[in-house]
Amino acid sequence: MILMAEAKEYTRFERARIIGARALQISRGAPTLVDIKDKDPVKIAEAEFEAGVIPLDVRRKMPPRLESA
């Protein structure tokens, strides 16, 4: 399995998955990593994402290489 190097930019699907997973953690009692007065877990997760402090990572698989003949 070949993994891509860590990327700073996420696709909209990766962003939604990261924020959704973190919002679920927050709603179940996980400590927040930014100071924000809003009580909405999604808003808190978005603020954490923008601050770059979410402790989640994306692992992307590289497509298989085609061997040239």
mmCIF file of the N, C-alpha and C atoms, coordinates in Angstrom:
data_MODEL
# 
_entry.id   MODEL 
# 
loop_
_atom_site.group_PDB 
_atom_site.id 
_atom_site.type_symbol 
_atom_site.label_atom_id 
_atom_site.label_alt_id 
_atom_site.label_comp_id 
_atom_site.label_asym_id 
_atom_site.label_entity_id 
_atom_site.label_seq_id 
_atom_site.pdbx_PDB_ins_code 
_atom_site.Cartn_x 
_atom_site.Cartn_y 
_atom_site.Cartn_z 
_atom_site.occupancy 
_atom_site.B_iso_or_equiv 
_atom_site.pdbx_formal_charge 
_atom_site.auth_seq_id 
_atom_site.auth_comp_id 
_atom_site.auth_asym_id 
_atom_site.auth_atom_id 
_atom_site.pdbx_PDB_model_num 
ATOM 1   N N  . MET A 1 1  ? 0.840   -1.178 0.000   1.00 0.00 ? 1  MET A N  1 
ATOM 2   C CA . MET A 1 1  ? 0.000   0.000  0.000   1.00 0.00 ? 1  MET A CA 1 
ATOM 3   C C  . MET A 1 1  ? 0.888   1.244  0.000   1.00 0.00 ? 1  MET A C  1 
ATOM 4   N N  . ILE A 1 2  ? 0.674   2.121  -0.952  1.00 0.00 ? 2  ILE A N  1 
ATOM 5   C CA . ILE A 1 2  ? 1.436   3.354  -1.065  1.00 0.00 ? 2  ILE A CA 1 
ATOM 6   C C  . ILE A 1 2  ? 0.533   4.502  -0.630  1.00 0.00 ? 2  ILE A C  1 
ATOM 7   N N  . LEU A 1 3  ? 1.026   5.335  0.273   1.00 0.00 ? 3  LEU A N  1 
ATOM 8   C CA . LEU A 1 3  ? 0.241   6.464  0.756   1.00 0.00 ? 3  LEU A CA 1 
ATOM 9   C C  . LEU A 1 3  ? 0.822   7.757  0.222   1.00 0.00 ? 3  LEU A C  1 
ATOM 10  N N  . MET A 1 4  ? -0.062  8.717  -0.060  1.00 0.00 ? 4  MET A N  1 
ATOM 11  C CA . MET A 1 4  ? 0.384   10.022 -0.523  1.00 0.00 ? 4  MET A CA 1 
ATOM 12  C C  . MET A 1 4  ? 1.054   10.768 0.624   1.00 0.00 ? 4  MET A C  1 
ATOM 13  N N  . ALA A 1 5  ? 1.908   11.683 0.296   1.00 0.00 ? 5  ALA A N  1 
ATOM 14  C CA . ALA A 1 5  ? 2.512   12.539 1.312   1.00 0.00 ? 5  ALA A CA 1 
ATOM 15  C C  . ALA A 1 5  ? 1.417   13.386 1.961   1.00 0.00 ? 5  ALA A C  1 
ATOM 16  N N  . GLU A 1 6  ? 1.686   13.823 3.157   1.00 0.00 ? 6  GLU A N  1 
ATOM 17  C CA . GLU A 1 6  ? 0.698   14.631 3.866   1.00 0.00 ? 6  GLU A CA 1 
ATOM 18  C C  . GLU A 1 6  ? 0.380   15.893 3.070   1.00 0.00 ? 6  GLU A C  1 
ATOM 19  N N  . ALA A 1 7  ? -0.893  16.180 2.909   1.00 0.00 ? 7  ALA A N  1 
ATOM 20  C CA . ALA A 1 7  ? -1.324  17.342 2.142   1.00 0.00 ? 7  ALA A CA 1 
ATOM 21  C C  . ALA A 1 7  ? -1.924  18.376 3.076   1.00 0.00 ? 7  ALA A C  1 
ATOM 22  N N  . LYS A 1 8  ? -1.702  19.620 2.786   1.00 0.00 ? 8  LYS A N  1 
ATOM 23  C CA . LYS A 1 8  ? -2.272  20.701 3.584   1.00 0.00 ? 8  LYS A CA 1 
ATOM 24  C C  . LYS A 1 8  ? -3.713  20.978 3.161   1.00 0.00 ? 8  LYS A C  1 
ATOM 25  N N  . GLU A 1 9  ? -4.032  20.730 1.912   1.00 0.00 ? 9  GLU A N  1 
ATOM 26  C CA . GLU A 1 9  ? -5.365  21.011 1.408   1.00 0.00 ? 9  GLU A CA 1 
ATOM 27  C C  . GLU A 1 9  ? -6.179  19.728 1.371   1.00 0.00 ? 9  GLU A C  1 
ATOM 28  N N  . TYR A 1 10 ? -7.431  19.841 1.781   1.00 0.00 ? 10 TYR A N  1 
ATOM 29  C CA . TYR A 1 10 ? -8.338  18.709 1.794   1.00 0.00 ? 10 TYR A CA 1 
ATOM 30  C C  . TYR A 1 10 ? -9.434  18.930 0.764   1.00 0.00 ? 10 TYR A C  1 
ATOM 31  N N  . THR A 1 11 ? -9.977  17.839 0.238   1.00 0.00 ? 11 THR A N  1 
ATOM 32  C CA . THR A 1 11 ? -11.127 17.968 -0.646  1.00 0.00 ? 11 THR A CA 1 
ATOM 33  C C  . THR A 1 11 ? -12.338 18.341 0.207   1.00 0.00 ? 11 THR A C  1 
ATOM 34  N N  . ARG A 1 12 ? -13.400 18.737 -0.427  1.00 0.00 ? 12 ARG A N  1 
ATOM 35  C CA . ARG A 1 12 ? -14.596 19.104 0.344   1.00 0.00 ? 12 ARG A CA 1 
ATOM 36  C C  . ARG A 1 12 ? -15.167 17.905 1.083   1.00 0.00 ? 12 ARG A C  1 
ATOM 37  N N  . PHE A 1 13 ? -14.954 16.728 0.550   1.00 0.00 ? 13 PHE A N  1 
ATOM 38  C CA . PHE A 1 13 ? -15.453 15.505 1.195   1.00 0.00 ? 13 PHE A CA 1 
ATOM 39  C C  . PHE A 1 13 ? -14.616 15.160 2.424   1.00 0.00 ? 13 PHE A C  1 
ATOM 40  N N  . GLU A 1 14 ? -13.309 15.318 2.298   1.00 0.00 ? 14 GLU A N  1 
ATOM 41  C CA . GLU A 1 14 ? -12.429 15.079 3.446   1.00 0.00 ? 14 GLU A CA 1 
ATOM 42  C C  . GLU A 1 14 ? -12.706 16.094 4.550   1.00 0.00 ? 14 GLU A C  1 
ATOM 43  N N  . ARG A 1 15 ? -12.882 17.349 4.149   1.00 0.00 ? 15 ARG A N  1 
ATOM 44  C CA . ARG A 1 15 ? -13.181 18.410 5.125   1.00 0.00 ? 15 ARG A CA 1 
ATOM 45  C C  . ARG A 1 15 ? -14.469 18.101 5.877   1.00 0.00 ? 15 ARG A C  1 
ATOM 46  N N  . ALA A 1 16 ? -15.502 17.698 5.148   1.00 0.00 ? 16 ALA A N  1 
ATOM 47  C CA . ALA A 1 16 ? -16.789 17.372 5.782   1.00 0.00 ? 16 ALA A CA 1 
ATOM 48  C C  . ALA A 1 16 ? -16.645 16.184 6.721   1.00 0.00 ? 16 ALA A C  1 
ATOM 49  N N  . ARG A 1 17 ? -15.873 15.187 6.325   1.00 0.00 ? 17 ARG A N  1 
ATOM 50  C CA . ARG A 1 17 ? -15.683 13.998 7.163   1.00 0.00 ? 17 ARG A CA 1 
ATOM 51  C C  . ARG A 1 17 ? -14.912 14.323 8.428   1.00 0.00 ? 17 ARG A C  1 
ATOM 52  N N  . ILE A 1 18 ? -13.883 15.145 8.312   1.00 0.00 ? 18 ILE A N  1 
ATOM 53  C CA . ILE A 1 18 ? -13.077 15.527 9.471   1.00 0.00 ? 18 ILE A CA 1 
ATOM 54  C C  . ILE A 1 18 ? -13.915 16.346 10.453  1.00 0.00 ? 18 ILE A C  1 
ATOM 55  N N  . ILE A 1 19 ? -14.625 17.345 9.948   1.00 0.00 ? 19 ILE A N  1 
ATOM 56  C CA . ILE A 1 19 ? -15.434 18.190 10.821  1.00 0.00 ? 19 ILE A CA 1 
ATOM 57  C C  . ILE A 1 19 ? -16.559 17.385 11.447  1.00 0.00 ? 19 ILE A C  1 
ATOM 58  N N  . GLY A 1 20 ? -17.192 16.506 10.674  1.00 0.00 ? 20 GLY A N  1 
ATOM 59  C CA . GLY A 1 20 ? -18.269 15.673 11.216  1.00 0.00 ? 20 GLY A CA 1 
ATOM 60  C C  . GLY A 1 20 ? -17.791 14.726 12.298  1.00 0.00 ? 20 GLY A C  1 
ATOM 61  N N  . ALA A 1 21 ? -16.643 14.105 12.085  1.00 0.00 ? 21 ALA A N  1 
ATOM 62  C CA . ALA A 1 21 ? -16.095 13.179 13.081  1.00 0.00 ? 21 ALA A CA 1 
ATOM 63  C C  . ALA A 1 21 ? -15.720 13.928 14.355  1.00 0.00 ? 21 ALA A C  1 
ATOM 64  N N  . ARG A 1 22 ? -15.115 15.097 14.209  1.00 0.00 ? 22 ARG A N  1 
ATOM 65  C CA . ARG A 1 22 ? -14.732 15.882 15.388  1.00 0.00 ? 22 ARG A CA 1 
ATOM 66  C C  . ARG A 1 22 ? -15.964 16.407 16.121  1.00 0.00 ? 22 ARG A C  1 
ATOM 67  N N  . ALA A 1 23 ? -17.001 16.824 15.381  1.00 0.00 ? 23 ALA A N  1 
ATOM 68  C CA . ALA A 1 23 ? -18.235 17.298 16.010  1.00 0.00 ? 23 ALA A CA 1 
ATOM 69  C C  . ALA A 1 23 ? -18.880 16.188 16.829  1.00 0.00 ? 23 ALA A C  1 
ATOM 70  N N  . LEU A 1 24 ? -18.832 14.961 16.326  1.00 0.00 ? 24 LEU A N  1 
ATOM 71  C CA . LEU A 1 24 ? -19.370 13.826 17.074  1.00 0.00 ? 24 LEU A CA 1 
ATOM 72  C C  . LEU A 1 24 ? -18.585 13.606 18.360  1.00 0.00 ? 24 LEU A C  1 
ATOM 73  N N  . GLN A 1 25 ? -17.275 13.703 18.284  1.00 0.00 ? 25 GLN A N  1 
ATOM 74  C CA . GLN A 1 25 ? -16.453 13.573 19.484  1.00 0.00 ? 25 GLN A CA 1 
ATOM 75  C C  . GLN A 1 25 ? -16.810 14.642 20.513  1.00 0.00 ? 25 GLN A C  1 
ATOM 76  N N  . ILE A 1 26 ? -16.955 15.874 20.058  1.00 0.00 ? 26 ILE A N  1 
ATOM 77  C CA . ILE A 1 26 ? -17.285 16.989 20.960  1.00 0.00 ? 26 ILE A CA 1 
ATOM 78  C C  . ILE A 1 26 ? -18.652 16.783 21.583  1.00 0.00 ? 26 ILE A C  1 
ATOM 79  N N  . SER A 1 27 ? -19.619 16.341 20.786  1.00 0.00 ? 27 SER A N  1 
ATOM 80  C CA . SER A 1 27 ? -20.971 16.138 21.315  1.00 0.00 ? 27 SER A CA 1 
ATOM 81  C C  . SER A 1 27 ? -21.019 15.020 22.346  1.00 0.00 ? 27 SER A C  1 
ATOM 82  N N  . ARG A 1 28 ? -20.038 14.125 22.309  1.00 0.00 ? 28 ARG A N  1 
ATOM 83  C CA . ARG A 1 28 ? -19.966 13.024 23.284  1.00 0.00 ? 28 ARG A CA 1 
ATOM 84  C C  . ARG A 1 28 ? -19.056 13.342 24.456  1.00 0.00 ? 28 ARG A C  1 
ATOM 85  N N  . GLY A 1 29 ? -18.648 14.612 24.568  1.00 0.00 ? 29 GLY A N  1 
ATOM 86  C CA . GLY A 1 29 ? -17.918 15.037 25.752  1.00 0.00 ? 29 GLY A CA 1 
ATOM 87  C C  . GLY A 1 29 ? -16.429 15.243 25.615  1.00 0.00 ? 29 GLY A C  1 
ATOM 88  N N  . ALA A 1 30 ? -15.886 15.153 24.406  1.00 0.00 ? 30 ALA A N  1 
ATOM 89  C CA . ALA A 1 30 ? -14.449 15.378 24.225  1.00 0.00 ? 30 ALA A CA 1 
ATOM 90  C C  . ALA A 1 30 ? -14.124 16.843 24.511  1.00 0.00 ? 30 ALA A C  1 
ATOM 91  N N  . PRO A 1 31 ? -12.958 17.108 25.083  1.00 0.00 ? 31 PRO A N  1 
ATOM 92  C CA . PRO A 1 31 ? -12.594 18.502 25.357  1.00 0.00 ? 31 PRO A CA 1 
ATOM 93  C C  . PRO A 1 31 ? -12.365 19.274 24.059  1.00 0.00 ? 31 PRO A C  1 
ATOM 94  N N  . THR A 1 32 ? -12.739 20.537 24.067  1.00 0.00 ? 32 THR A N  1 
ATOM 95  C CA . THR A 1 32 ? -12.537 21.376 22.885  1.00 0.00 ? 32 THR A CA 1 
ATOM 96  C C  . THR A 1 32 ? -11.107 21.889 22.876  1.00 0.00 ? 32 THR A C  1 
ATOM 97  N N  . LEU A 1 33 ? -10.591 22.153 21.703  1.00 0.00 ? 33 LEU A N  1 
ATOM 98  C CA . LEU A 1 33 ? -9.202  22.564 21.540  1.00 0.00 ? 33 LEU A CA 1 
ATOM 99  C C  . LEU A 1 33 ? -9.052  24.039 21.213  1.00 0.00 ? 33 LEU A C  1 
ATOM 100 N N  . VAL A 1 34 ? -10.174 24.765 21.109  1.00 0.00 ? 34 VAL A N  1 
ATOM 101 C CA . VAL A 1 34 ? -10.151 26.212 20.895  1.00 0.00 ? 34 VAL A CA 1 
ATOM 102 C C  . VAL A 1 34 ? -11.126 26.851 21.871  1.00 0.00 ? 34 VAL A C  1 
ATOM 103 N N  . ASP A 1 35 ? -10.881 28.104 22.192  1.00 0.00 ? 35 ASP A N  1 
ATOM 104 C CA . ASP A 1 35 ? -11.799 28.840 23.048  1.00 0.00 ? 35 ASP A CA 1 
ATOM 105 C C  . ASP A 1 35 ? -12.849 29.500 22.165  1.00 0.00 ? 35 ASP A C  1 
ATOM 106 N N  . ILE A 1 36 ? -14.087 29.075 22.328  1.00 0.00 ? 36 ILE A N  1 
ATOM 107 C CA . ILE A 1 36 ? -15.193 29.618 21.546  1.00 0.00 ? 36 ILE A CA 1 
ATOM 108 C C  . ILE A 1 36 ? -16.426 29.589 22.429  1.00 0.00 ? 36 ILE A C  1 
ATOM 109 N N  . LYS A 1 37 ? -17.247 30.620 22.328  1.00 0.00 ? 37 LYS A N  1 
ATOM 110 C CA . LYS A 1 37 ? -18.421 30.711 23.185  1.00 0.00 ? 37 LYS A CA 1 
ATOM 111 C C  . LYS A 1 37 ? -19.603 29.922 22.642  1.00 0.00 ? 37 LYS A C  1 
ATOM 112 N N  . ASP A 1 38 ? -19.556 29.575 21.368  1.00 0.00 ? 38 ASP A N  1 
ATOM 113 C CA . ASP A 1 38 ? -20.654 28.833 20.747  1.00 0.00 ? 38 ASP A CA 1 
ATOM 114 C C  . ASP A 1 38 ? -20.723 27.430 21.331  1.00 0.00 ? 38 ASP A C  1 
ATOM 115 N N  . LYS A 1 39 ? -21.920 26.915 21.548  1.00 0.00 ? 39 LYS A N  1 
ATOM 116 C CA . LYS A 1 39 ? -22.109 25.581 22.124  1.00 0.00 ? 39 LYS A CA 1 
ATOM 117 C C  . LYS A 1 39 ? -22.394 24.516 21.072  1.00 0.00 ? 39 LYS A C  1 
ATOM 118 N N  . ASP A 1 40 ? -22.542 24.914 19.810  1.00 0.00 ? 40 ASP A N  1 
ATOM 119 C CA . ASP A 1 40 ? -22.836 23.978 18.728  1.00 0.00 ? 40 ASP A CA 1 
ATOM 120 C C  . ASP A 1 40 ? -21.581 23.177 18.372  1.00 0.00 ? 40 ASP A C  1 
ATOM 121 N N  . PRO A 1 41 ? -21.616 21.840 18.489  1.00 0.00 ? 41 PRO A N  1 
ATOM 122 C CA . PRO A 1 41 ? -20.426 21.038 18.203  1.00 0.00 ? 41 PRO A CA 1 
ATOM 123 C C  . PRO A 1 41 ? -19.883 21.224 16.792  1.00 0.00 ? 41 PRO A C  1 
ATOM 124 N N  . VAL A 1 42 ? -20.760 21.438 15.818  1.00 0.00 ? 42 VAL A N  1 
ATOM 125 C CA . VAL A 1 42 ? -20.293 21.616 14.437  1.00 0.00 ? 42 VAL A CA 1 
ATOM 126 C C  . VAL A 1 42 ? -19.535 22.940 14.304  1.00 0.00 ? 42 VAL A C  1 
ATOM 127 N N  . LYS A 1 43 ? -20.036 23.993 14.918  1.00 0.00 ? 43 LYS A N  1 
ATOM 128 C CA . LYS A 1 43 ? -19.351 25.292 14.872  1.00 0.00 ? 43 LYS A CA 1 
ATOM 129 C C  . LYS A 1 43 ? -17.995 25.213 15.567  1.00 0.00 ? 43 LYS A C  1 
ATOM 130 N N  . ILE A 1 44 ? -17.943 24.496 16.687  1.00 0.00 ? 44 ILE A N  1 
ATOM 131 C CA . ILE A 1 44 ? -16.680 24.324 17.403  1.00 0.00 ? 44 ILE A CA 1 
ATOM 132 C C  . ILE A 1 44 ? -15.700 23.532 16.536  1.00 0.00 ? 44 ILE A C  1 
ATOM 133 N N  . ALA A 1 45 ? -16.179 22.451 15.905  1.00 0.00 ? 45 ALA A N  1 
ATOM 134 C CA . ALA A 1 45 ? -15.318 21.631 15.047  1.00 0.00 ? 45 ALA A CA 1 
ATOM 135 C C  . ALA A 1 45 ? -14.819 22.439 13.850  1.00 0.00 ? 45 ALA A C  1 
ATOM 136 N N  . GLU A 1 46 ? -15.664 23.290 13.281  1.00 0.00 ? 46 GLU A N  1 
ATOM 137 C CA . GLU A 1 46 ? -15.231 24.141 12.173  1.00 0.00 ? 46 GLU A CA 1 
ATOM 138 C C  . GLU A 1 46 ? -14.138 25.109 12.633  1.00 0.00 ? 46 GLU A C  1 
ATOM 139 N N  . ALA A 1 47 ? -14.300 25.675 13.827  1.00 0.00 ? 47 ALA A N  1 
ATOM 140 C CA . ALA A 1 47 ? -13.290 26.594 14.361  1.00 0.00 ? 47 ALA A CA 1 
ATOM 141 C C  . ALA A 1 47 ? -11.973 25.857 14.596  1.00 0.00 ? 47 ALA A C  1 
ATOM 142 N N  . GLU A 1 48 ? -12.054 24.634 15.104  1.00 0.00 ? 48 GLU A N  1 
ATOM 143 C CA . GLU A 1 48 ? -10.845 23.835 15.309  1.00 0.00 ? 48 GLU A CA 1 
ATOM 144 C C  . GLU A 1 48 ? -10.179 23.502 13.979  1.00 0.00 ? 48 GLU A C  1 
ATOM 145 N N  . PHE A 1 49 ? -10.984 23.198 12.969  1.00 0.00 ? 49 PHE A N  1 
ATOM 146 C CA . PHE A 1 49 ? -10.447 22.884 11.645  1.00 0.00 ? 49 PHE A CA 1 
ATOM 147 C C  . PHE A 1 49 ? -9.704  24.097 11.072  1.00 0.00 ? 49 PHE A C  1 
ATOM 148 N N  . GLU A 1 50 ? -10.321 25.255 11.175  1.00 0.00 ? 50 GLU A N  1 
ATOM 149 C CA . GLU A 1 50 ? -9.699  26.477 10.658  1.00 0.00 ? 50 GLU A CA 1 
ATOM 150 C C  . GLU A 1 50 ? -8.417  26.808 11.412  1.00 0.00 ? 50 GLU A C  1 
ATOM 151 N N  . ALA A 1 51 ? -8.380  26.485 12.708  1.00 0.00 ? 51 ALA A N  1 
ATOM 152 C CA . ALA A 1 51 ? -7.187  26.743 13.510  1.00 0.00 ? 51 ALA A CA 1 
ATOM 153 C C  . ALA A 1 51 ? -6.107  25.689 13.274  1.00 0.00 ? 51 ALA A C  1 
ATOM 154 N N  . GLY A 1 52 ? -6.481  24.565 12.647  1.00 0.00 ? 52 GLY A N  1 
ATOM 155 C CA . GLY A 1 52 ? -5.523  23.511 12.349  1.00 0.00 ? 52 GLY A CA 1 
ATOM 156 C C  . GLY A 1 52 ? -5.132  22.672 13.553  1.00 0.00 ? 52 GLY A C  1 
ATOM 157 N N  . VAL A 1 53 ? -6.040  22.531 14.521  1.00 0.00 ? 53 VAL A N  1 
ATOM 158 C CA . VAL A 1 53 ? -5.711  21.790 15.741  1.00 0.00 ? 53 VAL A CA 1 
ATOM 159 C C  . VAL A 1 53 ? -6.479  20.483 15.891  1.00 0.00 ? 53 VAL A C  1 
ATOM 160 N N  . ILE A 1 54 ? -7.242  20.095 14.892  1.00 0.00 ? 54 ILE A N  1 
ATOM 161 C CA . ILE A 1 54 ? -8.004  18.847 14.994  1.00 0.00 ? 54 ILE A CA 1 
ATOM 162 C C  . ILE A 1 54 ? -7.029  17.667 14.958  1.00 0.00 ? 54 ILE A C  1 
ATOM 163 N N  . PRO A 1 55 ? -7.131  16.766 15.935  1.00 0.00 ? 55 PRO A N  1 
ATOM 164 C CA . PRO A 1 55 ? -6.192  15.637 15.998  1.00 0.00 ? 55 PRO A CA 1 
ATOM 165 C C  . PRO A 1 55 ? -6.597  14.463 15.111  1.00 0.00 ? 55 PRO A C  1 
ATOM 166 N N  . LEU A 1 56 ? -7.024  14.745 13.898  1.00 0.00 ? 56 LEU A N  1 
ATOM 167 C CA . LEU A 1 56 ? -7.417  13.714 12.942  1.00 0.00 ? 56 LEU A CA 1 
ATOM 168 C C  . LEU A 1 56 ? -6.584  13.892 11.683  1.00 0.00 ? 56 LEU A C  1 
ATOM 169 N N  . ASP A 1 57 ? -6.390  12.807 10.955  1.00 0.00 ? 57 ASP A N  1 
ATOM 170 C CA . ASP A 1 57 ? -5.567  12.856 9.763   1.00 0.00 ? 57 ASP A CA 1 
ATOM 171 C C  . ASP A 1 57 ? -6.251  12.092 8.639   1.00 0.00 ? 57 ASP A C  1 
ATOM 172 N N  . VAL A 1 58 ? -5.891  12.416 7.409   1.00 0.00 ? 58 VAL A N  1 
ATOM 173 C CA . VAL A 1 58 ? -6.437  11.740 6.233   1.00 0.00 ? 58 VAL A CA 1 
ATOM 174 C C  . VAL A 1 58 ? -5.314  10.938 5.588   1.00 0.00 ? 58 VAL A C  1 
ATOM 175 N N  . ARG A 1 59 ? -5.584  9.672  5.353   1.00 0.00 ? 59 ARG A N  1 
ATOM 176 C CA . ARG A 1 59 ? -4.624  8.821  4.646   1.00 0.00 ? 59 ARG A CA 1 
ATOM 177 C C  . ARG A 1 59 ? -5.202  8.521  3.272   1.00 0.00 ? 59 ARG A C  1 
ATOM 178 N N  . ARG A 1 60 ? -4.500  8.935  2.246   1.00 0.00 ? 60 ARG A N  1 
ATOM 179 C CA . ARG A 1 60 ? -4.960  8.720  0.873   1.00 0.00 ? 60 ARG A CA 1 
ATOM 180 C C  . ARG A 1 60 ? -4.141  7.617  0.233   1.00 0.00 ? 60 ARG A C  1 
ATOM 181 N N  . LYS A 1 61 ? -4.832  6.713  -0.415  1.00 0.00 ? 61 LYS A N  1 
ATOM 182 C CA . LYS A 1 61 ? -4.141  5.658  -1.144  1.00 0.00 ? 61 LYS A CA 1 
ATOM 183 C C  . LYS A 1 61 ? -3.842  6.149  -2.546  1.00 0.00 ? 61 LYS A C  1 
ATOM 184 N N  . MET A 1 62 ? -2.653  5.833  -3.004  1.00 0.00 ? 62 MET A N  1 
ATOM 185 C CA . MET A 1 62 ? -2.275  6.178  -4.367  1.00 0.00 ? 62 MET A CA 1 
ATOM 186 C C  . MET A 1 62 ? -2.855  5.114  -5.304  1.00 0.00 ? 62 MET A C  1 
ATOM 187 N N  . PRO A 1 63 ? -3.265  5.513  -6.499  1.00 0.00 ? 63 PRO A N  1 
ATOM 188 C CA . PRO A 1 63 ? -3.751  4.511  -7.452  1.00 0.00 ? 63 PRO A CA 1 
ATOM 189 C C  . PRO A 1 63 ? -2.625  3.573  -7.848  1.00 0.00 ? 63 PRO A C  1 
ATOM 190 N N  . PRO A 1 64 ? -2.962  2.366  -8.217  1.00 0.00 ? 64 PRO A N  1 
ATOM 191 C CA . PRO A 1 64 ? -1.907  1.426  -8.598  1.00 0.00 ? 64 PRO A CA 1 
ATOM 192 C C  . PRO A 1 64 ? -1.156  1.908  -9.841  1.00 0.00 ? 64 PRO A C  1 
ATOM 193 N N  . ARG A 1 65 ? 0.140   1.660  -9.852  1.00 0.00 ? 65 ARG A N  1 
ATOM 194 C CA . ARG A 1 65 ? 0.954   2.074  -10.998 1.00 0.00 ? 65 ARG A CA 1 
ATOM 195 C C  . ARG A 1 65 ? 0.784   1.070  -12.125 1.00 0.00 ? 65 ARG A C  1 
ATOM 196 N N  . LEU A 1 66 ? 0.686   1.607  -13.312 1.00 0.00 ? 66 LEU A N  1 
ATOM 197 C CA . LEU A 1 66 ? 0.644   0.756  -14.491 1.00 0.00 ? 66 LEU A CA 1 
ATOM 198 C C  . LEU A 1 66 ? 2.064   0.560  -14.993 1.00 0.00 ? 66 LEU A C  1 
ATOM 199 N N  . GLU A 1 67 ? 2.451   -0.665 -15.137 1.00 0.00 ? 67 GLU A N  1 
ATOM 200 C CA . GLU A 1 67 ? 3.794   -0.970 -15.625 1.00 0.00 ? 67 GLU A CA 1 
ATOM 201 C C  . GLU A 1 67 ? 3.823   -0.761 -17.134 1.00 0.00 ? 67 GLU A C  1 
ATOM 202 N N  . SER A 1 68 ? 4.795   -0.005 -17.594 1.00 0.00 ? 68 SER A N  1 
ATOM 203 C CA . SER A 1 68 ? 4.919   0.210  -19.037 1.00 0.00 ? 68 SER A CA 1 
ATOM 204 C C  . SER A 1 68 ? 5.580   -1.008 -19.673 1.00 0.00 ? 68 SER A C  1 
ATOM 205 N N  . ALA A 1 69 ? 5.079   -1.390 -20.819 1.00 0.00 ? 69 ALA A N  1 
ATOM 206 C CA . ALA A 1 69 ? 5.588   -2.600 -21.493 1.00 0.00 ? 69 ALA A CA 1 
ATOM 207 C C  . ALA A 1 69 ? 6.760   -2.306 -22.367 1.00 0.00 ? 69 ALA A C  1 
# 
